């Protein structure tokens, strides 16, 4: 598994709009793209215009195949609302998150 951390600059007045675009985009990608396992989003407490979206992928190759067209395709709505500052992939070495 890999996690991809996308850093975004989002005008706080457009955060709700961005969040909704991110939700729709994430659901569509998960439903139609091999290896896509969903994502979660975070807003910085100290810098409210900084947002992270963190995606989970089964393999790096699946993510790389997807990302070739993402900016102009499935992630276009997000790019129209916010500025993507970076996208960095990491190998997941564990997950001790407790849910429930």
N, C-alpha and C positions, 0 to 999 in steps of 0.2 A: 504494500500500500504506500501511496505517497500523499502528502498534503501540499496543496499549492496555496500560498498566501498572496492575495492580491491586495495591494494598498491603493486606496482611492482618496481623492480630494473631492468632498461633496459639500456644496453649500448647505449649511444646516436648515435653511428654509426649504430645501428640496429633498431633505432626508427621507420623508415619508414616500415621496415619489420614487426615489432611488430604491428604497427598501422593497416597495411593491414590484418594481422592475426586476430586482434581484431575485425575489421569491418566484415570480413567473418564469424567469430565465432558468433558475436552478431546477425547478420542477420539469421544465421542458427538456433540459439537457439530461437529467436523470432518466426520463422516460424514453429518450431516443438515442442516447449515446453509449455505446459499449464502454464499460469501465467506470462510468460516472456514478459516484456513490452519494452525491448531495454535498451540501455545504452549510456553514453557519456564518453569521455576520456579527461584527463587533464595531462599536463606535467608541473612539477615544474619549475618556473623561476629561483629560487635560486639554485636548485639541479637538473640539467637537466636529471640525470639518474633516477629520481623518477617520476613515472607515476601512476595516479589514474584512474581506470575505475569504473564508478558508475552505477550500474544496478538498474532498477526499476522492482519490482515484485508485483503481486497482493496480494500474501499472503506469510507469512514466511514458511508455510508448503510446498508450491509449490517450493520455493527456496531450502529448505532443501532436498526435494526429488531429485531435479536436482543436487545439489552439491555433492551428494554421488558418482556420476560417472564422474563428470565434468573434473577432473584433467587428467584422463586417456582417456576420451572421447572427448567431443566437445571442451574443452579448451586445449587440448593437444598441439596444435601448439603454443599457447601463452606460455605455460610452457617450451617448447623447446627453446624459444628465450629469455625469461626473468625469473627472480626469483620472485615468489610471496612472498611478505613479510607478508601480512595479508589479511584477509577478515572479515569485520565486518558488521553486519546487523543493521539497524536502522528503527524504525517505522517513517514513514513520517507524520509529523504533519501539513504540509502545503506546498504550493508552490506558490510563488508570482513572479516567473520568467516571464518576458515579452519577447515574441518572435515576430519576424517580423521586 
